[in-house]
Amino acid sequence: MEALVHWFSQNLSQYISPEGAVFIISMIPLLELRGGLLAASLLKISAAKAIPLCIVGNIIPIPFILLFIRQIFKVLKKTKLFWGLVMKLEDRAMRKSDQVKKYEFWGLMLFVGIPLPGTGAWTGSLIASLLEIDIKKSSLAIFCGIIMATVIMYIVSYGLVGNLVH
């Protein structure tokens, strides 16, 4: 994460504010809110500013994934170029779906909310869509998971990491 913050400082800081970078990081798969809050802490952005930026940035892609990813994957599977990638993404998501399948709302919320590698709102939304979980139920579970991840990552970013680097 420090490398990302350093890269931002060296290359993008003249074009985008630190807050804009945190917002964008929060939208990126794999990094999401977790990476956004860590970056905000390292960029010395207050938690009061960073938390809403990260939550909104993490939420923006979710409705699109829930509503359209199956149709997009269906179209992409028809091309040689993207078939393998789509199959890999679907397979990866479905391998992580057991707890979500079993407990639906609570499983999805915990999957999104517990910050472990390969979990988060993007993958949770993909799993919910592939399992055809009701969109209202999955949206609420993902939102609750994002709030849970926010609390955990606030403690990590501004408590543990913040005390180490400040």
N, C-alpha and C positions, 0 to 999 in steps of 0.2 A: 504494500500500500504506500509505503514511503517513496518507492520508486515512481509510482503513479503521480503522487503529489509533486515530486521533484520534476518529473517530465512536464506536468502542467505548468509549474512555475517557470520552467525554461522556455516552453514552446507556445503555450496558449494564453498566458496571463495578460498579454497585450490585447487579446481579442475577446476574452470572456472573463467575467468577474469570478472570484473564488466561489461565491454563492451559485453562480450559473454552472460552474464545474461540478459542484456537489449535487446539484439538481440532475445534471446529465448522468453522472456516475450512478445515481440512484435508479435511473431508467435502464441501465445496461444489464443484460443477463449475466449471471454469476456474481457481479459486484453488488447490484441492487442497493437497498437501504443500508445494508451492513457496510458496504464499501463507502457509501456516501457519508455515513456518520463517522467512520474512521478518518476519511479524507477531511471532513469538516473539523474534526478535532485537531488533526495535524496542521490544517490551514489556519487554526486559531479562530474559527467561526464559533460564535456563541451557540450553545445548545438550543436556546430559545429561537434562534434563526434557523439552525440546521435541521431540527426535528421536523417542522412543517415542510421544508423543502424536500427532505428525504422521503417523507410519507407520500406527498403528492407525486414526486418523481417516480416512486415505486408503484403507485396505484395507476398511473396513466396507461401503461401498456395492458393492464389486466383485462378490461372489458373487451379489447380487441382480440386478445388470446382466447378468452372464453367464447366469444361469439364467432370468430372467423378462422381459428387455426385448423380445424378439421377440413374446412373447404379449401384453405390454402394448401395444406398438406396433400389433399386429394389431387389438386392441379399439379403441384410440384412432383408428385410421384410419377406422373406421366412423362416426365423428362428424364433423360439419362443423366444429365448434369446433377440434378437434385435428388434423384431417387434414393441413393445411398445415404445422403445426409438426413433426409426425412425418416428413413427407416431407423437410422441410428438414434435420432432424437426420440422417436416413438418408443423404441426398445428401451432406451435409458429411462425414460419417464415411467414406463410400465413396470420396469424392474423395481422402482422405488414406490410403487403404488399400493403395496399390500396393506399397510396400515390405513391408508386413505380409503381403500375399498372396504375394509372391515368396519371402520368407525365413521366413515363419511365426514360429517361436519367436524367432529372433534379431531379425527385423524388428519384432515386437511388443515385445520387451524394449527395443530402442533407441527405438522410438516413444514408449514410456512414460517411459523413463529420461532422454532428452535434453530438458531443459526449454526448449521453444520454445512460442510461442503456438499453441493449438489441439491440443497433444499432452498426454498424461497418462493416468492410470489410467482415468478415466471414458471418454474417447474410445477409448482402447485396448480397453477392455472392450466397448464398443459395437461396434467394428470386429470384434473376435474373435467376438462373438455373431452379428453379421450374416454373417460369413464362415463360420460354423459350425465354427470351430477347436475341436478337442478341449478340453474344459473343464479337464482336468488340465494339459495343455500350456499353455493360455492363462493359467491361474491362476499357474503357476510363472513364466512369462515376465513377466507383469504384476508379480508380487512382486519379481522380480529387477530390473525396470525401476524400481520404487518405491525399492529400495535404491540403485540407481545415481543416481536423481534426488536422493535424500537426501544422498549424498556431494557431488554437484555443488552443491546448494542450501545445504548446510552451509558449504562454502567461500565461496559468494557471500554468504550471510546473515551468517555469523559472522566471516568473514574480511574481504571487501571492504566490504560495507555496515556491518558492525559497527565497522570502523575509521573509517568516515566519520562515523557518528552518535554514537559514544561519545567 
